Amino acid sequence: MNTKGIGIVLIVIGVLMVAYNSFNFTTTEKVVDLGPIEINKEVDHPIAWSPIIGVALAIGGVVLLVTGSKKN
């Protein structure tokens, strides 16, 4: 993959990280297991990041696009 392609990918990822700065996923954990009786609970796991990281990725992608186009 050339620098233009990597730059475009970084810009897209950066914009998505700014637009969606967190997400949750849920897992099921077993609390009690007494033979045929099971008690489970769902646990939410939030994952968040700073929008500054997305902005930095987008800027890095723009820099790669500009420097990649100057080399050709």
N, CA and C atoms as an extended XYZ file, in Angstrom:
216
Properties=species:S:1:pos:R:3:atomname:S:1:resname:S:1:resid:I:1 pbc="F F F"
N         0.852       -1.178        0.000 N   MET     1
C         0.000        0.000        0.000 CA  MET     1
C         0.897        1.240        0.000 C   MET     1
N         0.617        2.174       -0.856 N   ASN     2
C         1.448        3.369       -0.958 CA  ASN     2
C         1.035        4.409        0.091 C   ASN     2
N         1.773        5.516        0.136 N   THR     3
C         1.513        6.528        1.162 CA  THR     3
C         0.164        7.212        0.970 C   THR     3
N        -0.294        7.343       -0.264 N   LYS     4
C        -1.619        7.939       -0.486 CA  LYS     4
C        -2.708        7.047        0.104 C   LYS     4
N        -2.604        5.754       -0.116 N   GLY     5
C        -3.598        4.824        0.417 CA  GLY     5
C        -3.607        4.822        1.937 C   GLY     5
N        -2.421        4.827        2.534 N   ILE     6
C        -2.328        4.868        3.993 CA  ILE     6
C        -2.886        6.192        4.516 C   ILE     6
N        -2.618        7.273        3.807 N   GLY     7
C        -3.150        8.577        4.204 CA  GLY     7
C        -4.665        8.610        4.184 C   GLY     7
N        -5.265        8.040        3.163 N   ILE     8
C        -6.729        8.004        3.070 CA  ILE     8
C        -7.312        7.163        4.198 C   ILE     8
N        -6.684        6.021        4.475 N   VAL     9
C        -7.160        5.156        5.562 CA  VAL     9
C        -7.068        5.891        6.902 C   VAL     9
N        -5.961        6.596        7.145 N   LEU    10
C        -5.817        7.343        8.393 CA  LEU    10
C        -6.852        8.450        8.522 C   LEU    10
N        -7.163        9.129        7.423 N   ILE    11
C        -8.176       10.177        7.461 CA  ILE    11
C        -9.537        9.591        7.804 C   ILE    11
N        -9.894        8.475        7.178 N   VAL    12
C       -11.196        7.850        7.444 CA  VAL    12
C       -11.280        7.384        8.899 C   VAL    12
N       -10.228        6.730        9.380 N   ILE    13
C       -10.232        6.267       10.775 CA  ILE    13
C       -10.294        7.458       11.731 C   ILE    13
N        -9.558        8.502       11.443 N   GLY    14
C        -9.573        9.697       12.290 CA  GLY    14
C       -10.939       10.346       12.366 C   GLY    14
N       -11.611       10.473       11.226 N   VAL    15
C       -12.952       11.071       11.210 CA  VAL    15
C       -13.935       10.190       11.978 C   VAL    15
N       -13.834        8.882       11.801 N   LEU    16
C       -14.719        7.977       12.548 CA  LEU    16
C       -14.452        8.045       14.048 C   LEU    16
N       -13.193        8.180       14.441 N   MET    17
C       -12.878        8.268       15.866 CA  MET    17
C       -13.378        9.571       16.477 C   MET    17
N       -13.424       10.639       15.696 N   VAL    18
C       -13.980       11.895       16.204 CA  VAL    18
C       -15.507       11.788       16.292 C   VAL    18
N       -16.120       11.168       15.293 N   ALA    19
C       -17.581       11.059       15.284 CA  ALA    19
C       -18.076       10.097       16.362 C   ALA    19
N       -17.407        8.987       16.536 N   TYR    20
C       -17.797        7.986       17.523 CA  TYR    20
C       -16.651        7.837       18.513 C   TYR    20
N       -16.705        8.608       19.621 N   ASN    21
C       -15.571        8.601       20.539 CA  ASN    21
C       -15.664        7.529       21.620 C   ASN    21
N       -16.645        6.636       21.531 N   SER    22
C       -16.714        5.513       22.469 CA  SER    22
C       -17.685        4.474       21.938 C   SER    22
N       -17.572        3.262       22.485 N   PHE    23
C       -18.553        2.225       22.206 CA  PHE    23
C       -18.561        1.247       23.373 C   PHE    23
N       -19.616        0.474       23.472 N   ASN    24
C       -19.770       -0.517       24.534 CA  ASN    24
C       -19.911       -1.891       23.920 C   ASN    24
N       -19.419       -2.890       24.642 N   PHE    25
C       -19.751       -4.256       24.280 CA  PHE    25
C       -20.138       -4.987       25.558 C   PHE    25
N       -20.993       -5.975       25.418 N   THR    26
C       -21.565       -6.677       26.556 CA  THR    26
C       -21.107       -8.125       26.552 C   THR    26
N       -20.720       -8.603       27.733 N   THR    27
C       -20.385      -10.007       27.894 CA  THR    27
C       -21.296      -10.612       28.959 C   THR    27
N       -21.464      -11.910       28.903 N   THR    28
C       -22.265      -12.618       29.884 CA  THR    28
C       -21.332      -13.392       30.813 C   THR    28
N       -21.491      -13.151       32.112 N   GLU    29
C       -20.660      -13.836       33.096 CA  GLU    29
C       -21.527      -14.725       33.970 C   GLU    29
N       -21.025      -15.904       34.263 N   LYS    30
C       -21.743      -16.842       35.109 CA  LYS    30
C       -21.526      -16.453       36.568 C   LYS    30
N       -22.642      -16.264       37.303 N   VAL    31
C       -22.565      -15.891       38.702 CA  VAL    31
C       -22.708      -17.125       39.591 C   VAL    31
N       -23.739      -17.942       39.309 N   VAL    32
C       -24.008      -19.137       40.104 CA  VAL    32
C       -24.233      -20.305       39.152 C   VAL    32
N       -23.649      -21.456       39.487 N   ASP    33
C       -23.871      -22.677       38.709 CA  ASP    33
C       -24.096      -23.824       39.696 C   ASP    33
N       -25.371      -24.105       39.957 N   LEU    34
C       -25.738      -25.183       40.881 CA  LEU    34
C       -26.460      -26.275       40.099 C   LEU    34
N       -25.707      -27.104       39.427 N   GLY    35
C       -26.304      -28.175       38.638 CA  GLY    35
C       -27.124      -27.608       37.497 C   GLY    35
N       -28.438      -27.881       37.494 N   PRO    36
C       -29.270      -27.383       36.399 CA  PRO    36
C       -29.625      -25.898       36.520 C   PRO    36
N       -29.279      -25.277       37.639 N   ILE    37
C       -29.622      -23.865       37.849 CA  ILE    37
C       -28.381      -23.016       37.573 C   ILE    37
N       -28.541      -22.080       36.651 N   GLU    38
C       -27.473      -21.143       36.330 CA  GLU    38
C       -28.002      -19.735       36.463 C   GLU    38
N       -27.200      -18.856       37.025 N   ILE    39
C       -27.537      -17.438       37.086 CA  ILE    39
C       -26.417      -16.694       36.387 C   ILE    39
N       -26.780      -15.960       35.372 N   ASN    40
C       -25.823      -15.186       34.588 CA  ASN    40
C       -26.140      -13.708       34.708 C   ASN    40
N       -25.125      -12.895       34.525 N   LYS    41
C       -25.361      -11.454       34.463 CA  LYS    41
C       -24.637      -10.892       33.252 C   LYS    41
N       -25.211       -9.856       32.702 N   GLU    42
C       -24.590       -9.174       31.564 CA  GLU    42
C       -23.777       -8.002       32.082 C   GLU    42
N       -22.550       -7.910       31.620 N   VAL    43
C       -21.644       -6.855       32.061 CA  VAL    43
C       -21.298       -5.993       30.856 C   VAL    43
N       -21.506       -4.674       31.010 N   ASP    44
C       -21.135       -3.723       29.955 CA  ASP    44
C       -19.673       -3.340       30.117 C   ASP    44
N       -18.974       -3.262       28.991 N   HIS    45
C       -17.578       -2.863       28.971 CA  HIS    45
C       -17.444       -1.651       28.050 C   HIS    45
N       -17.412       -0.440       28.619 N   PRO    46
C       -17.260        0.749       27.770 CA  PRO    46
C       -15.799        0.944       27.357 C   PRO    46
N       -15.612        1.330       26.116 N   ILE    47
C       -14.283        1.666       25.601 CA  ILE    47
C       -14.393        3.079       25.028 C   ILE    47
N       -13.566        3.967       25.551 N   ALA    48
C       -13.619        5.366       25.118 CA  ALA    48
C       -12.202        5.855       24.815 C   ALA    48
N       -12.116        6.826       23.933 N   TRP    49
C       -10.844        7.454       23.611 CA  TRP    49
C       -11.087        8.936       23.397 C   TRP    49
N       -10.033        9.685       23.448 N   SER    50
C       -10.121       11.125       23.273 CA  SER    50
C       -10.297       11.457       21.792 C   SER    50
N       -11.156       12.425       21.480 N   PRO    51
C       -11.279       12.847       20.074 CA  PRO    51
C        -9.983       13.441       19.517 C   PRO    51
N        -9.081       13.833       20.403 N   ILE    52
C        -7.801       14.398       19.953 CA  ILE    52
C        -7.014       13.352       19.166 C   ILE    52
N        -7.144       12.084       19.552 N   ILE    53
C        -6.458       11.010       18.825 CA  ILE    53
C        -6.976       10.937       17.394 C   ILE    53
N        -8.297       11.055       17.214 N   GLY    54
C        -8.877       11.043       15.872 CA  GLY    54
C        -8.411       12.215       15.032 C   GLY    54
N        -8.331       13.384       15.666 N   VAL    55
C        -7.853       14.571       14.947 CA  VAL    55
C        -6.394       14.372       14.535 C   VAL    55
N        -5.585       13.814       15.433 N   ALA    56
C        -4.174       13.585       15.118 CA  ALA    56
C        -4.027       12.589       13.963 C   ALA    56
N        -4.845       11.530       13.957 N   LEU    57
C        -4.793       10.567       12.857 CA  LEU    57
C        -5.197       11.219       11.537 C   LEU    57
N        -6.253       12.045       11.573 N   ALA    58
C        -6.699       12.710       10.347 CA  ALA    58
C        -5.627       13.666        9.825 C   ALA    58
N        -4.995       14.407       10.718 N   ILE    59
C        -3.932       15.330       10.297 CA  ILE    59
C        -2.752       14.543        9.731 C   ILE    59
N        -2.399       13.436       10.377 N   GLY    60
C        -1.332       12.588        9.856 CA  GLY    60
C        -1.663       12.048        8.471 C   GLY    60
N        -2.933       11.697        8.247 N   GLY    61
C        -3.350       11.234        6.929 CA  GLY    61
C        -3.233       12.312        5.874 C   GLY    61
N        -3.594       13.532        6.247 N   VAL    62
C        -3.468       14.653        5.297 CA  VAL    62
C        -1.997       14.895        4.970 C   VAL    62
N        -1.148       14.825        5.985 N   VAL    63
C         0.293       15.011        5.751 CA  VAL    63
C         0.820       13.934        4.804 C   VAL    63
N         0.402       12.683        5.013 N   LEU    64
C         0.843       11.615        4.106 CA  LEU    64
C         0.323       11.834        2.688 C   LEU    64
N        -0.910       12.304        2.554 N   LEU    65
C        -1.434       12.581        1.208 CA  LEU    65
C        -0.629       13.675        0.526 C   LEU    65
N        -0.321       14.736        1.259 N   VAL    66
C         0.398       15.863        0.663 CA  VAL    66
C         1.829       15.448        0.308 C   VAL    66
N         2.510       14.762        1.214 N   THR    67
C         3.892       14.374        0.919 CA  THR    67
C         3.948       13.273       -0.142 C   THR    67
N         2.931       12.422       -0.182 N   GLY    68
C         2.883       11.384       -1.203 CA  GLY    68
C         2.659       11.960       -2.584 C   GLY    68
N         1.860       13.024       -2.671 N   SER    69
C         1.607       13.627       -3.979 CA  SER    69
C         2.800       14.470       -4.447 C   SER    69
N         3.603       14.988       -3.522 N   LYS    70
C         4.776       15.761       -3.909 CA  LYS    70
C         5.896       14.878       -4.466 C   LYS    70
N         5.961       13.620       -3.994 N   LYS    71
C         7.006       12.724       -4.458 CA  LYS    71
C         6.801       12.308       -5.910 C   LYS    71
N         5.552       12.262       -6.364 N   ASN    72
C         5.265       11.814       -7.744 CA  ASN    72
C         5.401       12.903       -8.728 C   ASN    72
